Amino acid sequence: MKRKQIEEFDDAFEDGVFAFPPSPSEPKVKIKALGEYCKQKGVLPTDLTNEEMRQFLDEE
């Protein structure tokens, strides 16, 4: 992209957030707890088993 196009794109988002809202049907992930767990274990979230990952899902 050219610099001008990038600046126009950036200006379209006042708060700088480029995200989609979560789907109401999907469980929420407890990000802070997940990050702390991964840091303690020295692993990435992608390295967790399904069982480990389930503890960080809030399926209300």
N, C-alpha and C positions, 0 to 999 in steps of 0.2 A: 504494500500500500504506500501511496505517496504520503508525505508528512501532512499535507493539508487534509487529506481524507481521514487520517488518523485523528487529527485535532477535531474535525467535525464530528466524528464518531464519539470521541471523549466528551465533547461539549453537550451531546445529546443526553448524557447521564449526569445530572447535577451532583448527586451524592457519590459518584464514582463506583456504584455497585452494578456489576454485570452478572446478575443471577436470576434464575427462574424461581418462582415460589414453589415450595414443596407440594407434592401431591397429597391431598388429605387422606388418601387411602394407603399411603406408604407410612411405615413406622418412622418415628423420629430417632436420630442417632444422638446419644449423649457424647458430644464431641470432646468436651473437656476431660471426662473420665476415660474415654478411649485414648486420647493423647497421652494422658498420664500413665495408663496401663502400658501402652506401647513403649514409652520412654523407659519405664522400669524394666521391661522385658528386653529392651534393645531390638525391637522388631518394628516393621511397618504394618499398618492396618491390613494391607493385602496379604500379609503372612499369617494372619490369625485364622484359626479354624472356625467353622460355622458355630460351634459350641461357644468358643471364646467370644465371638462377635455378638451372639445373642444377648449377652449380659449388658450390652450397650444400646440395645434397641428399646425404645419406649413405645409399646404397641397399644396405647390407650384407645 
